[in-house]
Amino acid sequence: METVVLICFVAYTVLLFGVMWLSSRRTSGNDAFFRGQRRSPWPVVAYGMIGASLSGVTFLSVPGGVYYGQFTYMPLVFGYVLGYAVIALVLLPLYYKLNLTSIYSYLEQRFGVRSERTGALFFIVSRLLGSALRMYLVVFVLYEFVFKGWGLPFWAIAVIFIFIILLYTFRGGVKTVVWTDMLQTTFLLLAAVATVVAILGELDISLPQLLRRSADAGYTRVFETDPTASKYYWKQILSGMFITITMTGLDQDMMQKNLTCKNLRDAQKNVMTSSGLFIIVNLIFLCLGAALIAYAQSTGFELPVDASGRVMGDKIFPSVAFHLNTFTAVVFIIGMVAAGYSSADGTLTALTTTLCYDFLGFERLGDTRQAVRKRRWVHVGFAMLYLLVIVAFRPFHTQSLIDTLFDVAGFTYGPLLGMYTFGLFTKWQVRDVWVPVVAVLSPVLSFLLKLYVPVWTGYHFGFEILLVNGLLTFLGLVAIRVREKK
């Protein structure tokens, strides 16, 4: 088994480097690295964004989450579609009109330099933590189920992955990422579909029969109707909408790929196509979760539990995949590798872009040799930070990482939501020097509300804490506004 896994890992990595070579062999300048020369075909970007958005969190936590949360993840996905519509109709026209490379340059034009750097810094923190958590999950599972038996330490696996990602993004940047994400998406979906097919064959039932059995057991419930529950469906829809607006529309990683399209119309077609595909893809992963549980219940397979006896959702998929047969183990490993690469490659490129344009003034440097050299050092530096976060998080992995990820996003993307909403829907100027103070106080107050409101009222905040955070930022900007209009 270990030999087969190693061969597949090496083969997939070689294939990835082949795509990198084909996409970047004719250029290595900053225009290709940061903007993809504005030549990316929109269908390629739309398909690749599926893998970039799913990553290891969806690959493991969404199927595993069915055990406790049934299909209540779907209202969040419905909200995603609404969020993508806002991105296509409001944000993309703004970004293309201003011809932005870093989307946080808008904040400088609207408010000032401190606002731009505040927004950029919140993105760097948000994306570094969020994407590192996604990558951590991939490394953790591969370590637990494969590399641990070889005697390799956890940190060594993390080093190998980061080094590979650094190599294939070092030259081509976003131009390479657009094409490699297409490859990652394909293998992510292949792993999920192949596992479902294998389970159906093992249980000798059809997909409709599986879903009926899961429905009878209560695992396909979509809508949580208790208004006080954290996954109440209207809260999920609203949260999904704003999560997409912030974690995609106000996220340099995701929008940088959109901005490589030839024009605004192509970028809008890309975004709306992606939103439709998301519904289908997430349904596939939820059906995978139902299949995994049905397999365990039908065969007596014991699901993985922690020290307290609680089922560990993030380990359900790998446990069943390795138990089934060599084929499902191999497709699982390839899917996890694809998830790991897709969660980190675009992020490293976007973090590099943000620091270069919002802090180092690359708008003035252009495509000079000095700028290329600086960009490369920044890229390596972020790869090292990424590695440190992955290794440092291991002792704190105690819950489903999809919940951890959205907890982080709720506190770090909220200020971005408030700043952009204020900039787009008011004509007021603000005292730029006070913007960093507002942006820090808002998540602190949001955290206190999330902590104490359940004690005071019994109401539990879910992902909608993002909206509270954004509202507090908006109100803080109102408080520091000035009469001058721009």
C-alpha positions as CSV (number, residue, x, y, z in Angstrom):
1,M,0.0,0.0,0.0
2,E,2.7,2.5,1.0
3,T,4.6,1.9,-2.2
4,V,1.5,2.5,-4.4
5,V,0.7,5.7,-2.5
6,L,4.2,7.0,-2.9
7,I,4.1,6.3,-6.7
8,C,0.8,8.1,-7.1
9,F,2.0,11.0,-5.1
10,V,5.1,11.4,-7.2
11,A,3.2,10.9,-10.5
12,Y,0.7,13.5,-9.6
13,T,3.4,16.0,-8.6
14,V,5.2,15.4,-11.9
15,L,2.0,16.0,-13.7
16,L,1.5,19.2,-11.8
17,F,5.0,20.4,-12.7
18,G,4.3,19.6,-16.4
19,V,1.3,21.9,-16.3
20,M,3.5,24.6,-14.6
21,W,6.1,24.3,-17.3
22,L,3.5,24.6,-20.1
23,S,1.8,27.6,-18.6
24,S,4.9,29.6,-17.7
25,R,7.6,28.5,-20.2
26,R,7.3,31.8,-22.2
27,T,7.4,34.3,-19.4
28,S,8.5,34.9,-15.9
29,G,7.8,38.6,-15.4
30,N,5.7,40.3,-12.8
31,D,2.8,40.9,-15.2
32,A,2.4,37.2,-15.7
33,F,2.9,36.5,-11.9
34,F,0.5,39.1,-10.7
35,R,-2.1,39.4,-13.5
36,G,-1.7,36.4,-15.7
37,Q,-1.3,38.9,-18.6
38,R,-5.1,39.2,-18.6
39,R,-5.4,36.2,-20.9
40,S,-7.0,33.4,-18.9
41,P,-10.0,31.7,-20.5
42,W,-13.0,32.2,-18.3
43,P,-14.2,28.6,-18.4
44,V,-10.8,27.5,-17.1
45,V,-10.9,30.0,-14.3
46,A,-14.5,29.1,-13.4
47,Y,-13.8,25.3,-13.2
48,G,-10.5,25.9,-11.3
49,M,-12.2,28.1,-8.7
50,I,-14.2,25.1,-7.5
51,G,-11.0,23.3,-6.4
52,A,-9.5,26.5,-4.9
53,S,-12.7,27.2,-2.9
54,L,-13.3,23.6,-1.8
55,S,-9.8,22.6,-0.7
56,G,-9.2,20.0,2.1
57,V,-11.9,21.5,4.4
58,T,-14.7,20.6,2.1
59,F,-13.0,17.4,1.1
60,L,-13.0,16.1,4.7
61,S,-15.2,18.3,6.9
62,V,-18.3,18.5,4.7
63,P,-18.7,14.7,4.4
64,G,-17.7,14.3,8.0
65,G,-20.1,17.0,9.1
66,V,-23.1,14.9,7.9
67,Y,-22.8,12.7,11.0
68,Y,-23.8,15.6,13.4
69,G,-25.2,18.2,11.0
70,Q,-27.0,16.2,8.3
71,F,-27.3,18.3,5.1
72,T,-27.8,21.6,7.0
73,Y,-24.6,22.8,5.2
74,M,-26.7,23.3,2.0
75,P,-28.5,26.6,3.0
76,L,-25.0,28.1,3.4
77,V,-24.3,27.0,-0.2
78,F,-27.6,28.6,-1.4
79,G,-26.3,31.8,0.3
80,Y,-23.1,31.4,-1.7
81,V,-25.0,31.8,-4.9
82,L,-26.5,35.1,-3.8
83,G,-23.0,36.3,-2.8
84,Y,-21.6,35.5,-6.2
85,A,-24.3,37.6,-7.8
86,V,-23.2,40.6,-5.7
87,I,-19.6,40.0,-6.7
88,A,-20.5,39.8,-10.4
89,L,-22.8,42.9,-10.4
90,V,-21.1,45.2,-7.9
91,L,-17.5,44.3,-7.1
92,L,-16.1,43.1,-10.4
93,P,-17.2,46.2,-12.3
94,L,-15.4,48.3,-9.7
95,Y,-12.2,46.3,-9.9
96,Y,-12.1,46.3,-13.7
97,K,-13.0,50.0,-13.9
98,L,-10.1,50.9,-11.6
99,N,-7.8,48.4,-13.4
100,L,-6.6,47.0,-10.0
101,T,-3.9,44.4,-9.4
102,S,-4.4,44.4,-5.6
103,I,-8.0,44.9,-4.8
104,Y,-7.1,46.8,-1.6
105,S,-5.7,49.7,-3.7
106,Y,-9.4,50.7,-3.9
107,L,-9.3,51.5,-0.2
108,E,-6.3,53.9,-0.8
109,Q,-8.2,55.7,-3.5
110,R,-11.3,55.9,-1.4
111,F,-10.0,56.7,2.0
112,G,-6.2,56.8,2.2
113,V,-3.0,54.8,2.6
114,R,-3.6,53.7,6.2
115,S,-7.0,52.3,5.1
116,E,-5.4,50.4,2.2
117,R,-2.8,48.9,4.5
118,T,-5.3,48.0,7.2
119,G,-7.4,46.1,4.6
120,A,-4.4,44.4,3.2
121,L,-3.1,43.5,6.6
122,F,-6.4,41.9,7.6
123,F,-6.4,39.9,4.4
124,I,-2.8,38.7,5.0
125,V,-3.7,37.6,8.5
126,S,-7.1,36.1,7.4
127,R,-5.7,34.2,4.4
128,L,-2.5,33.1,6.0
129,L,-4.5,31.5,8.9
130,G,-7.4,30.3,6.9
131,S,-5.4,28.7,4.1
132,A,-2.8,27.3,6.4
133,L,-5.7,25.6,8.3
134,R,-6.9,24.0,5.1
135,M,-3.4,22.9,4.3
136,Y,-2.9,21.6,7.8
137,L,-5.9,19.3,7.5
138,V,-4.4,17.8,4.3
139,V,-1.0,17.3,5.9
140,F,-2.5,15.9,9.1
141,V,-4.6,13.3,7.4
142,L,-1.8,12.2,5.1
143,Y,0.5,12.0,8.1
144,E,-1.9,10.0,10.2
145,F,-2.9,7.5,7.5
146,V,0.3,7.2,5.4
147,F,3.5,8.8,6.4
148,K,3.3,8.2,10.2
149,G,3.9,4.5,9.4
150,W,7.1,5.3,7.6
151,G,8.5,7.0,10.7
152,L,8.5,10.5,9.2
153,P,7.7,13.4,11.6
154,F,4.7,15.7,11.0
155,W,6.8,18.8,10.3
156,A,8.8,17.0,7.5
157,I,5.6,16.3,5.6
158,A,4.6,19.9,5.9
159,V,8.0,21.0,4.6
160,I,7.8,18.7,1.6
161,F,4.3,20.1,0.6
162,I,5.3,23.7,1.0
163,F,8.5,23.3,-0.9
164,I,6.7,21.7,-3.8
165,I,4.1,24.5,-3.9
166,L,6.8,27.1,-3.7
167,L,8.6,25.6,-6.6
168,Y,5.7,25.4,-9.1
169,T,4.4,28.9,-8.2
170,F,7.8,30.6,-8.0
171,R,8.0,31.4,-11.7
172,G,4.5,31.7,-13.1
173,G,2.5,32.9,-10.1
174,V,-1.2,33.4,-10.8
175,K,-0.8,32.4,-14.5
176,T,0.3,28.9,-13.4
177,V,-2.2,28.7,-10.6
178,V,-5.2,29.3,-12.9
179,W,-4.2,26.2,-14.9
180,T,-3.1,24.0,-12.0
181,D,-6.3,24.7,-10.2
182,M,-8.2,23.1,-13.1
183,L,-6.1,19.9,-12.5
184,Q,-6.8,20.0,-8.7
185,T,-10.5,20.4,-9.2
186,T,-10.6,17.3,-11.5
187,F,-8.9,15.0,-8.9
188,L,-10.9,16.4,-6.0
189,L,-14.1,15.5,-7.7
190,L,-12.8,12.2,-9.0
191,A,-11.9,11.1,-5.5
192,A,-15.4,11.9,-4.1
193,V,-17.3,10.3,-7.0
194,A,-15.1,7.2,-7.1
195,T,-15.6,6.6,-3.3
196,V,-19.4,6.9,-3.6
197,V,-19.4,4.5,-6.5
198,A,-17.2,2.0,-4.5
199,I,-19.5,2.2,-1.5
200,L,-22.6,1.7,-3.6
201,G,-21.0,-1.4,-5.1
202,E,-19.9,-2.7,-1.7
203,L,-23.5,-2.3,-0.3
204,D,-25.1,-3.4,-3.6
205,I,-27.5,-0.5,-3.7
206,S,-28.2,2.4,-6.0
207,L,-27.8,6.1,-5.2
208,P,-31.5,6.7,-4.8
209,Q,-31.7,3.7,-2.4
210,L,-28.8,5.1,-0.4
211,L,-30.4,8.5,-0.1
212,R,-33.7,7.0,1.0
213,R,-32.0,4.9,3.6
214,S,-30.1,8.0,4.8
215,A,-33.3,10.1,4.9
216,D,-35.0,7.4,7.0
217,A,-32.1,7.6,9.4
218,G,-32.4,11.4,9.5
219,Y,-29.1,12.3,7.8
220,T,-30.5,14.2,4.8
221,R,-32.3,17.0,6.7
222,V,-31.4,20.3,5.0
223,F,-33.2,23.0,7.0
224,E,-32.6,23.6,10.7
225,T,-35.9,25.4,11.8
226,D,-34.9,26.3,15.4
227,P,-34.2,30.1,15.3
228,T,-31.9,29.8,18.3
229,A,-29.7,27.1,16.7
230,S,-26.3,28.2,15.2
231,K,-27.3,26.5,11.9
232,Y,-30.8,28.0,11.6
233,Y,-31.4,28.0,7.8
234,W,-32.1,31.7,7.4
235,K,-29.0,32.5,9.3
236,Q,-27.1,30.0,7.1
237,I,-28.4,31.6,3.9
238,L,-27.6,35.1,5.0
239,S,-24.2,34.1,6.4
240,G,-23.4,32.2,3.2
241,M,-24.1,35.2,1.1
242,F,-21.8,37.5,3.2
243,I,-19.1,34.8,3.6
244,T,-18.9,34.6,-0.2
245,I,-18.8,38.4,-0.6
246,T,-16.0,38.7,1.9
247,M,-14.0,35.4,1.5
248,T,-14.3,35.6,-2.3
249,G,-15.2,39.2,-3.4
250,L,-12.9,40.9,-0.8
251,D,-10.2,38.2,-1.0
252,Q,-7.2,38.9,-3.1
253,D,-6.6,35.2,-3.7
254,M,-9.9,34.5,-5.3
255,M,-10.3,37.8,-7.1
256,Q,-6.8,37.8,-8.5
257,K,-7.8,34.7,-10.6
258,N,-11.0,36.5,-11.7
259,L,-8.9,39.6,-12.7
260,T,-6.8,37.4,-15.1
261,C,-9.8,37.1,-17.4
262,K,-9.6,39.1,-20.6
263,N,-12.4,41.6,-19.7
264,L,-15.3,42.3,-17.3
265,R,-17.9,40.3,-19.2
266,D,-15.7,37.1,-19.1
267,A,-15.0,37.6,-15.4
268,Q,-18.8,37.9,-14.7
269,K,-19.5,34.7,-16.7
270,N,-16.8,33.0,-14.7
271,V,-18.3,34.0,-11.4
272,M,-21.9,33.1,-12.2
273,T,-20.9,29.7,-13.7
274,S,-18.9,28.9,-10.5
275,S,-21.9,29.7,-8.3
276,G,-24.0,27.1,-10.2
277,L,-21.3,24.5,-10.0
278,F,-20.9,25.0,-6.3
279,I,-24.4,23.7,-5.6
280,I,-23.7,20.5,-7.6
281,V,-20.3,19.9,-6.1
282,N,-21.4,20.4,-2.5
283,L,-24.3,18.0,-3.0
284,I,-21.8,15.5,-4.2
285,F,-19.8,15.8,-1.0
286,L,-22.8,15.7,1.2
287,C,-23.9,12.5,-0.6
288,L,-20.4,11.2,0.0
289,G,-21.0,11.8,3.7
290,A,-24.3,9.9,3.7
291,A,-22.6,7.0,1.9
292,L,-19.7,6.9,4.4
293,I,-22.2,6.7,7.3
294,A,-24.4,4.1,5.5
295,Y,-21.3,2.0,4.9
296,A,-20.3,2.1,8.6
297,Q,-23.8,1.3,9.8
298,S,-24.3,-1.6,7.3
299,T,-20.9,-3.3,7.8
300,G,-20.3,-2.6,11.5
301,F,-17.3,-0.5,10.7
302,E,-16.3,1.6,13.8
303,L,-16.0,5.3,13.1
304,P,-13.0,7.0,14.5
305,V,-13.5,8.7,17.9
306,D,-11.5,11.0,20.2
307,A,-10.6,10.3,23.8
308,S,-14.1,11.3,25.0
309,G,-15.7,8.8,22.6
310,R,-17.1,11.5,20.3
311,V,-17.0,10.7,16.5
312,M,-14.3,12.7,14.7
313,G,-15.9,14.0,11.6
314,D,-12.7,14.9,9.8
315,K,-11.4,11.3,10.0
316,I,-14.5,9.5,8.7
317,F,-13.7,9.8,5.0
318,P,-10.0,8.7,5.3
319,S,-10.9,5.8,7.7
320,V,-13.5,4.3,5.4
321,A,-11.5,5.0,2.2
322,F,-8.5,3.1,3.6
323,H,-10.7,0.3,4.9
324,L,-12.5,-0.3,1.7
325,N,-9.7,-1.3,-0.8
326,T,-6.5,-0.1,-2.3
327,F,-8.3,1.8,-5.1
328,T,-10.3,4.0,-2.8
329,A,-7.2,4.6,-0.6
330,V,-5.3,5.7,-3.7
331,V,-8.0,8.1,-5.0
332,F,-8.4,9.5,-1.5
333,I,-4.7,10.2,-1.3
334,I,-4.7,11.9,-4.8
335,G,-7.7,13.9,-3.8
336,M,-6.0,15.0,-0.6
337,V,-2.8,16.0,-2.4
338,A,-4.9,18.0,-4.9
339,A,-6.7,19.7,-2.0
340,G,-3.4,20.5,-0.4
341,Y,-1.9,22.1,-3.5
342,S,-5.1,24.0,-4.4
343,S,-5.4,25.5,-0.9
344,A,-1.9,26.9,-0.8
345,D,-0.7,27.8,-4.4
346,G,-3.1,30.7,-5.0
347,T,-2.8,31.9,-1.4
348,L,1.0,32.2,-1.6
349,T,0.7,34.2,-4.9
350,A,-2.1,36.5,-3.4
351,L,-0.1,37.2,-0.2
352,T,2.9,38.1,-2.3
353,T,0.8,40.3,-4.5
354,T,-0.8,42.1,-1.5
355,L,2.5,42.8,0.2
356,C,4.2,43.9,-3.0
357,Y,1.5,46.3,-4.1
358,D,0.0,47.6,-0.9
359,F,3.2,47.9,1.2
360,L,6.2,47.9,-1.2
361,G,4.9,50.2,-3.9
362,F,5.1,47.8,-6.9
363,E,2.9,50.2,-9.0
364,R,6.0,52.4,-9.3
365,L,8.6,49.7,-9.8
366,G,6.9,48.0,-12.8
367,D,8.4,44.9,-14.3
368,T,12.1,45.7,-13.5
369,R,14.7,43.2,-12.5
370,Q,14.7,44.7,-9.0
371,A,11.0,44.2,-8.7
372,V,11.2,40.6,-9.8
373,R,14.0,39.9,-7.2
374,K,11.9,41.5,-4.4
375,R,8.8,39.6,-5.4
376,R,10.7,36.3,-5.2
377,W,12.0,37.0,-1.7
378,V,8.6,38.0,-0.5
379,H,7.2,34.7,-2.0
380,V,9.7,32.6,-0.2
381,G,9.1,34.5,3.1
382,F,5.4,33.8,3.0
383,A,6.1,30.1,2.3
384,M,8.1,30.0,5.5
385,L,5.3,31.7,7.5
386,Y,2.8,29.3,6.0
387,L,4.9,26.4,7.2
388,L,5.2,27.8,10.7
389,V,1.4,28.2,11.1
390,I,0.8,24.7,9.9
391,V,3.2,23.2,12.4
392,A,2.1,25.4,15.3
393,F,-1.6,24.6,14.9
394,R,-1.3,20.8,15.4
395,P,-1.9,20.9,19.2
396,F,-5.1,22.9,18.8
397,H,-6.9,20.6,16.3
398,T,-9.9,19.6,18.5
399,Q,-13.0,20.3,16.4
400,S,-14.2,20.2,12.8
401,L,-11.9,22.5,10.8
402,I,-14.7,23.9,8.7
403,D,-16.1,25.5,12.0
404,T,-12.6,26.7,12.9
405,L,-12.1,28.2,9.5
406,F,-15.4,30.2,9.6
407,D,-14.7,31.3,13.1
408,V,-11.4,32.8,11.9
409,A,-13.1,34.3,8.9
410,G,-15.9,35.9,11.0
411,F,-13.4,37.9,13.0
412,T,-10.9,38.8,10.3
413,Y,-13.0,39.4,7.3
414,G,-15.6,41.5,9.1
415,P,-13.6,44.7,9.0
416,L,-13.1,44.3,5.3
417,L,-16.9,43.9,4.8
418,G,-17.5,47.1,6.8
419,M,-14.9,49.1,5.0
420,Y,-16.0,48.2,1.5
421,T,-19.7,48.6,2.4
422,F,-19.0,52.1,3.7
423,G,-16.9,53.0,0.7
424,L,-19.4,51.7,-1.9
425,F,-22.6,52.9,-0.3
426,T,-21.7,56.3,1.3
427,K,-20.0,59.4,0.0
428,W,-18.4,60.3,3.3
429,Q,-14.7,60.5,3.9
430,V,-13.1,59.3,7.1
431,R,-10.1,60.2,9.3
432,D,-7.7,57.8,7.7
433,V,-5.5,57.7,10.8
434,W,-8.3,56.2,12.9
435,V,-9.3,53.4,10.5
436,P,-6.8,50.9,12.0
437,V,-8.3,51.5,15.5
438,V,-11.8,50.8,14.2
439,A,-10.7,47.7,12.3
440,V,-9.1,46.2,15.5
441,L,-11.9,47.1,18.0
442,S,-14.7,45.7,15.8
443,P,-13.5,42.0,15.9
444,V,-12.6,42.4,19.6
445,L,-16.2,43.5,20.4
446,S,-17.6,40.8,18.1
447,F,-15.6,38.1,20.0
448,L,-17.0,39.4,23.3
449,L,-20.5,39.3,22.0
450,K,-20.1,35.7,20.7
451,L,-18.7,34.8,24.1
452,Y,-21.3,36.4,26.4
453,V,-24.6,36.7,24.4
454,P,-25.4,33.0,24.8
455,V,-25.0,33.4,28.6
456,W,-27.2,36.5,28.7
457,T,-29.9,35.4,26.2
458,G,-29.4,31.8,25.2
459,Y,-28.8,32.9,21.5
460,H,-25.8,31.3,19.9
461,F,-24.0,33.1,17.1
462,G,-23.0,31.1,14.1
463,F,-21.3,32.3,11.0
464,E,-23.5,35.5,11.2
465,I,-20.9,36.9,13.6
466,L,-19.3,38.1,10.4
467,L,-22.3,40.5,9.8
468,V,-22.1,41.8,13.4
469,N,-18.4,42.4,12.9
470,G,-19.0,44.2,9.6
471,L,-21.7,46.3,11.1
472,L,-19.6,47.4,14.0
473,T,-16.8,48.4,11.6
474,F,-19.3,50.4,9.5
475,L,-20.6,52.2,12.6
476,G,-17.1,52.9,13.7
477,L,-16.3,54.5,10.3
478,V,-19.5,56.6,10.6
479,A,-18.2,57.8,14.0
480,I,-14.8,59.0,12.4
481,R,-16.3,60.4,9.2
482,V,-15.6,63.9,8.1
483,R,-17.7,66.3,6.1
484,E,-15.6,66.2,3.0
485,K,-17.0,64.1,0.2
486,K,-15.1,62.3,-2.5
